[in-house]
Amino acid sequence: GPSRSRTNGFFGAGTITTGMWHDIGGGESGFATPDPKDPNIVWSSASGYGALGGVVTRFNEQTRQFRHVEVWPELTTGHPASEVKYRFQWTFPLLISPHDHNTIFVTSQVVHRTTNGGQSWEVISPDLTLNDKSKQTKSGGLTPDNIGVEYANVIYAFEESPVKKGVFWAGTNDGQVQVSQDGAKTWANVTKNLPELPPLGTVRNIDASKWAEGKAYLTVDLHEVGNFQAYVYKTDNFGKTWKKITKGIDGGNLNYCRMIKEDPVRKGLLYLGTETKLFISFDDGENWQTFMSNLPHTPMYWIDVQEHFNDLVVGTYGRGIWILDDISPLQQMPQDTKTILALFNPHDTYRFQGITSTMQFFPEASSGQDPPYGAPINYWSGSELDSVKIHIINAAGDTVRSIENKAKPGINRVWWDLQSNPTTEIVFRTPPEAAPWFPMSESRTRKNPNFGRNTYLVPPGNYTVHLVAGGISFKSTINVIKDPHSEGTLDDIKAQTDFIIKARKDMNKVAEMVNSIELARRQLLDLNDALKAKDNKSMMKEISDMEKKLRDLENNLVQTKISGNGQDAVRWPAKIGEKLDYLTNTAGTADFKPSDPHNEVYEVLKNNLNTQEAAYNKLIKEEFVNFIKKLQNNNIGPVIIP
């Protein structure tokens, strides 16, 4: 399933519907691991009918078909562990070698390897467990329950060093940790080197460091033998010595450890999942602090970093998947937390265009939530700041977007939706022509019900992020990348953007004229009310006539009868403003250059606007000027117009 549906495009975050998910083979448990070179290929370890705990499948997203490639596809139901050839448990490890994507490892009590897509498997290790036969008898009490996956004496964690090929780490669910430095030819049991570790724990995971071939981290869980303490370790020398790293992990019975993960960018930045919380360390595990934000208190069973998008992903025992979008501020956070202000370098951002959605009308309990659209801009503030201004500047030096934010102490995040600054806002100061009863705001204004302020999706390219606060400023760059799913070209996008910018200039012209007319009309209406006391009918008629001329001109620019209620929009015809808004919105759909009809309609609207602009200039600069003089000669005025 997707972590971003893309169904709402730049119109806002939406719902990831359950209909966007599909099966990839395997069973209800285990790991689904995409090939790092070809993500259409997904390897799964799982339980399922047959070998139950030994199911391995290879799935092809392009064909939507999978192949069963179990190590030993012999039906094991009803058999105790002592009677099966290989002991596989529910969630046995499946590892794609970081050095060769065609080399796949899975583990039972031994390590299995395939290099031909699962056509054949070879055993590359001895039994790395205690192989205690007393723990391999029939399961259950009065009634046996040999489901074929709930085995002791199995390899529960397996990892290969990303630094050096052939350095393997294995941890078992009976407390053993073994290391091979020669491609699995020989193994060293380093369990006794882990300080303060009671026997028979489950090595939940091992994370081999990317910074040094002899470095690794691991978690051990002993709650199943009645020990609820935290056990987390690290080594720098292939397990010859280990250091317990649990300072800062909450005590009690609810923080035994499940998963540790090293950050791929910042050395010494670690993430740790326990039975109820997520923890973070900036000093290689020497000190931990909770890192919950809006996470629920639930078992944090698995952690990964999606390196392309730089997102932190947490899988919970509640089967919920939580994603922290763009962890670059954690990776760039200043060592000195007393730093007054700092701008973090933004991550590259895709300029996604929206796609059609699956046929699901309402969210379900298992529906997901899209992240906000666009680019997160992150900065550090040492204190509260009322006004932090962020300016996005294109390659030509033009400010395409300005955002104002209030800062809180710590990491702050602002989402730029890749949209430009909006067009000029139309402010109505008179009620709708067809609804004089319409309630106005306290400032005697109302919003434009016909269309909103227009923005456009900025084209791909490099942009400067300029942050200003408290007399301090920072600059960084952000790269906006074309949607990889799009069939449009960069030239198409440029033509589209140029067209929209051209039309937006006309929309601003419409807004400026309408705002001027509205300001004048409001004053004339008020003048007429004031003149009623003097019973100056002659001047009242002059004012009414001028107000009607202004209203008629305005109604050629925008539809003045619409209130925004009911079916107003279909009762009265759209005018130049509404039509320009519609034209720009439709021209901005996906990455295509404007169609010929778009250009033809624009020329029609542009000619109409030129006619109305000429009429506006004649009315305001000639008739209205003479009208103002007549008011002044009758001791009436002034009337302000921009």
N, C-alpha and C positions, 0 to 999 in steps of 0.2 A: 504494500500500500504506500501511497505517497505521504511525505511529510508536509507537502504543500499542494493543495488541490489545483491551484491556478485557475479555478473556475470563475473567480471573481476578478481576476486580473488586477488592475490598479484601482478598481472601484472600492476596495476594502477587503479586510480579512473575512473569510467565509468558512463554510463547514466542509470538512473532509468526510464525505459520505461513506457509509459502509459499502456501498456499491462500487467504490473505487478499489476495494481490496479483493484479492483472489488467492486461491490456494496455489501452492507451489510443490505439492507432493509431500511425502513424509507423513508424520503423525502429529499428535497434539503437543509434543514437547521437543526439546532439543534446540539446535541452532540452525538458522538459515543464513548461509554465508555466501555472499556474491563473489564471483571471481574478480579480483582487482583489475585485471586486464580487460575482461569482457563481462560487464555486469548483467548481460542477458543470461549467463550461466550461474545458477545458484545451487550450491551444495547444501543438503540438509541432513542433520543427524536427528533421529526422532524415535519415538516409540510407535508401534502400530501392529497390526495383525501379522503374525508370522514369527519373525525373529524378535518381535516386540522391542526390546531395548537395543537391538543392533541394526535398525533400519538406516540405510544410507541411500539418499536419492540424489540424482543429478538432473536438474530442471533447466529447460530452455525457454526463456520468455518469448522468443520469437515464434515458437511452435506451440507454446502453452502445454507441452508434454514433458513428462519426467520418466526416468528410468530407475528401477530398483537395482542397486549395486551393493547389496549387503556383503559384508566380509564373509559371513557364514550363514546362508539363508536356510537354516534348519529350525523347524518349529520347536520352540522351547517351553510352551505353556505346560504347566503342571510339573515341570522338572525343578528340583532344587539346584542351587548354584554348583554343587559338587558334580552334577551330572552333565553340565553343558560344556561345550568345547571352549567358548569364549564368554566371559562375564561382561555383558554390556548393561549399564544402568540407564535410567530415564534420560539423563542429560549428558551423555558421554561427549567428550570434546571432539570437535572436528576443526582441523587447522589446515588452511591453505598456506603453504610455505611462503614466507615473505621474500624468498630468493628465487622461487620458481613456481608460477601459478599452476603448473601442471602436476605438481607434487602435493598430494593430499594425505593428511594423517588423521586417523581415528584411533581411539583407545578402548580396550577392554581391560584385562589384567596385563596385557602387553600392548605395544605400540604397533599399529598396522599402517602400511604405506602403499599408495597406488600412484603410478605415473602414467597410466593409460586410461584415465577416465573411469576407473572402477572396474574395468574388465578383469583385472586380477589384482590381488593384494599379497603383500609380503609382510612377515613379522620381522621387526627390526630390533626387538628388545626381549629380554627375559621377563618373567613375571616380576613386576616392580612393586608388588604389594606384599603384605605379610603372608598371604595365602594361608590363612588360618582356617583349616577344614572345619573347625567347630563353629565357624561363622557362616558356613555354606550348607547348612542342613535345611530341611523343609521349613517353610515359613508358615506361621499361623499357630493357632492353639487347637481347639477341638476340631476345627475344619482347616485343612491346609489351604494356603493362598499363595501358590507359586506362580506369580504373574509374569515372571521372567525379566524383571527390571529392577527389583528392589534387592540389590546384591551388595554385600560387603566385599572388601578386597578387590576394588576396581580402581583404575586410574581416573581420577576425577578432574584433574587440571593438567593441561599439556601446552607447552609453548616452545617456539624456536626463537633464538636470538635474532633480531632484525639487523644486528651489527655483523655477526659472523655466522655463516651457514654451517649447520651441523652441530651447533650448541643447543642442546635440548634440556628442558626442565619438565619434570613430571611430579605431580602430587597425587596422593591416593586418598580414598575415604577411610583408610585405617591409619592415617597419620604419617605416611612416609613421603619424603622428599628426595628425589633422585636427579642426578645431573650427568649428562654426557657431553664431552667436549670434542668427541671424534666421530660425529655422525652416527651415533648410537651403537658403535662397536663395543664400547665399555661404558659402564654406568657406576657412579659413586653415590652411595647412600649418605646424605648429609643431614639426616633427620636429627641426629644427636647434637648437631651444632646449633640448633635453634634453642635459645635460652628460655627457660620457664615454660616450655611447651609440654603439657600433659599428653599421655598416649591416646591413641584412637580418635583423634580429631579428623575432620574432613578438610582437606586442602581445597578450599573453594575455588581459588584462582591463583594463577601465577602470571605476573606481567614482566616479561623480559624487557629490560631497558633499551632504548634506542641510542643511549649516550655511551655505553660501555658494554663490551661483550660479556663481562663477568658479573654484570649488575642485574638484579631482579628483585621484585617485590612479591609477597604472597600473603594471603589471608587464610586463617585456619578457624573453622567453626566447630565448637565442641558442645553445642547446646543439646545435641542428641544423646550425649552421655552425661547430661546434668550440669555442664559447666557453661555459664552464660557470659563469661568475660570476653574482652576483645583481645584477639591475637593477630597482630600485623607485624610483618618482618621485612627487612631489606638486607641484601648482601651486595658486596662489591667485588667479591673474589670467588665466584662460582660456588658459593655456599660453604666455603671453609669456615667462615665466621658469619654470624647473623646479628642484627641489632633489632630488638623489639621497639616498634615505633607506635605507641598508643597514647602519648601525652595529649590531653585535650579531648579524647573520646569520652563521652558521657558514661558514667557508671550505671549500675543497676543491671537488670536482667534482659534489657531490650536493645542492647547495642553490640551483640556479637556480630562479627564481621562477615560480610558476604563477598565484597568485590573491591579490588584496588586497581586504579588505572593511572598510568603516567601520561601527562600532557605531551603531545607530540611536538610542541613548539618551545615552551618555556621549561628549561631544565630545573628540576626540583619542584615543579608544580604537580601535585597529586590530587586525585579524587578518590573518595572511599565511601562505599555503600555499606550500611549496617542494617540491622533488622527493622529499624524505624527511621533512620536519618541518612542524609548525605553530608559528608564532611569534605573539607578542602584543606590542603597544606601548601604553603608557599616556600617551605624550607626543607623539602625532601623528607617529609614525614616527622620531623623533629617536633612540630607543634601542629595540632589539628584544630579547626574551628567548624562549627555547623555552617552549612551552606544550603539552607532550605528555601528561602524566598517564599514562593507560593506552593511548594511541594507538599503533598499530603504525607503524614507520618505512616509509612508503609515499608515493607521490606524492599530494599534497593538491591535487587539481585544481579543486575548487569549494567555496566557503564561502557560507553564507547564514545569516541570522538570522530565525527564525520569530517574528515580533514579537508575535503574540497570546499565545503561551506563553513568549516570551522565551528560546527555545532556540537554541544555536549548532549548525549542521548542517554537516558536512564530507563531501564526496564524494571518494572516493579512486580512483586508477587501478585498484586491485584490485576495483573495483565494490562496495566496501563503503561503507555509509553510517553515519557515527558522529554521535551527538547528545549534546551536553553540555546537560543539562536545567537551565534557569533560570540565566541568566548575570547575574542581578541583583547577586551579590556582586562581580563584576568591574566592573560599572557603578557600584557604590557604595563600592568599596574606598577606604579613607582615603589621602589624599595622603601623610601621614606614617606610614610603615610601622612606626614605633616605638610607635604607639598600643597601649595596654595591652589594651583590650577594646572591641569595637563590635558592635552587633547590626544586621544589614542588614534593611531593610524587606522582608518576604516578598511574593512575588508572589501575585495572586489564584489560587485553586486550585479546580478542578472536583471535585465530589463524584461521581465516576463510579460507576455501578452496572454490575455485570458483565453480559456478553452471552454467548450460546452460541457455541461455537467451531466452526471448520471441521473436517471429518472427517480429521484427521491425528493419528496416535497417537504418533509419535516425532519429535523434532527432526531436521531435515535440515541439510546443510552451509550452506544459504542461509537458514535460519530466523533471525529476529531476536530480540532480547531486550527485553522490556518494561522501562521505567523503574520504579523503586520507586513504589508507590501513594502518593498523597497530596501533602503540601506539604513542599518542602525549606525548612528553617529554617537560615539561614546567619549565621555570626558570625565576627569577626576576633579572633584572640588573638595578643598579642605574645610569648607564652611558653607552655610546657606548663602545663596546669592539670589537677589530678587530678579535680576535681569542678565541672562546670558544670551547673547545674540550669535546666531550661526548663519553665515552667508555662504551659499553655494555659487561658485563662479565658473563659467565655462571657459573653454580655451581662448575665446575671443575677448575675454576680460569682462563679459557681461554678467551681472548678478541675476541668476535665473530663479533663485529662491532665497528667501530670508525667513528664519524661524527664531522665535523668541521663547526662552525656556527659563524656569526657575530651578536653581541648583540646590540639591540636598548634599550634606556631607557624604563623601564616598563616591562610588561609581554612579554616573548618571547616563541615561540613554535616551536619545531622541531619534525617532524614526523619520527619515526623509522618504516620502513615498515616490520619489523620482519625478514629482510633478513640478511644474513651473509656478511662479507667483501667479495669483489669479488676476483676471481682468478687473477693471474698475467696477465697483459695486454700484448698482442702481438703487437709489433711495427714494421711495415714493413718499411725498409729503401731503398727498391728497388721497381721499378714499377712491376705490374703484368707481368708474363712471356709472356702472350698472348696479352698484351697491353702496349708496351714500351712507348707509347705516353701519358700514364696516368699522369695527373698533380699531382705533389707532393706538400706538404705544404711548407711554408717558411723554416721550419726546416728540409726539405728533408725527411719527414716521411709521412706515411699514415696509417689510421686505418685498422684493420683487418675486411674485408668485409664478411668473412665466418661465424663468430659467435662472440657474445659479451662476455664480462667477466661474468663468471658464478657465481651466488649466490644461496644459498638455504634457504628455510624457516626454521628458527630455531625451534627445537622441543618445546613442552609445558614444562613449568618449571619456576623456579624463577631465575631472572637475576638481577645483580647489575648494577645500573646506576651510573657511576662515571663522574662527571662534573668538569672540570678544567679550570680556567681562572684567569689571573692576579696573579698567585701565590696562589690562593685560590682553595680549592677543596671541593666537597660535594659528599656524597654517599646516594643512596636510592635503593629500590628494586622494581621490577616490576614482576607481575605474568602473564605469558603467558598461556592462557587457551585453551585446545583442542576445536576444532569446535564442538558445540553440535549437529550439523546436520550430522557429519561424522560417517560412519560405521566402520572406522578403529580403532584399539586399540592403546594404548600407546606403546605396544611392536612393532606393525606394524610401527609406526612412527619412533621408534628408529632404526629398521632394515633399513627403508628407508633412514634415515639421515646418518647412518653408511655407507651405500652403496654410497651415493652421495659424502660424505667426502672422501671416498677411491678413487672414480673416479676423484674428484677434484685434489687430489695430483698428479695424472697422467696428468691432464690438465695443472697444473703448470709446471710439468716436460717438457711437450711439449712446453709450452710458453718459458721457459728458454732456451731450445735448439734452438728454432726458433729465439729468440732474439739474441743469440750469433752468429748464422749463418748469420743473416741479417747484424749484425754489421761488421762481417768479409767480407761478400760479397760487402757491400757498399765501404769498403776501397780498396778491390781488384779492383773493377770497376774504382774507382778513380785513383788507381795506373796505371792501364792500359792506362787511358786517359793521364796521365802525361808522361808515357814512349813513347807515340807516337812521342813526340818531339825529343826523342833520337833515335827513329827508332830501338829500341832494340827488334827485333821480337822474338828472342829466349826466353827472359824472359816474353815477352807479352804472348807467348803461354803457358809458365809455369803458369802464373797467370790465364789465361783463363781456363786452364784445372782444376786448383784448384777451381776456382769460380764455374765451372760446377759441380764438385764433391759435393761441398757444396749445390748447388742449387738442385741437384738430391736428396740428403739426406733430405733437407728441404721439398721437394715436397712429400716425403713419410710421413712426419709429418702433413703438412697442404697443401691444394690445392693452389699452387702459381700462377695459371693462372687466378684466379677470380679477377675481377676489382670491382665488386659490382654493375655493370650496366647491364641493360637488363636481358637476360636469362643465364648469366654466370654460375649460380649455377647448371643449368641442362645440361650444355655443358661439364662440367668436373667432374670427379668422386670425391666424398668426401673422405677425408683421415682420419688418426687416430684422429686428433684434432676435426674435424667436427663430427665424429661419437661418440666421447666421450661426446661432448656437447649435441648431440641429445639424447644419452642414459641417461644422467643425467636429462635432462628436462622431458623426458617421465616417468622416474622412480619417479619423484617428483609430478606426477599428483595425487591429492587427498591423503588421508591418508591410503595408502596401502603399504605393504612391497614389495620389488622388486619381479617381477615374475621370474620363473625359466629361461625363455629366456633372461631376462635382465642379470642375472648372467652369463649365457652361453656366451652371446655376449661380456660381459665385459672380460671374460677370453681370448676370441679370440683377442680382442683389446689389452689387457695387454701383451699377448705374442708377438704381432706385435710390440708394443712399446718397449719391452725388446730387441727385435732384432735390432730396430733402435737405441736404446740407446747404444747398444754395438758397432754398426757401427759408431755412433757419437763419442764415446770415442776413437775408433781406429783412426778415421780420424783426430780428433782434437789433441789427445795426442801423436800420432805417425807421421802420414803423414804431418800434418800441422806444427808440430814443426820442422821437417826436411825442410819443405818448407820455413819457416821463416829464417832458417839458410842460405839457398840458396839465399834468398833475401838479407840478410845482407852481404854475401860474394860478392854479386854484387852491393854493396853500395845502396841497395834499402830497405826502411823501415822507421820506424817500422810499424807493423800492430798490433793493439790492439784487444784482444779478452778476454772477461771476463772468 
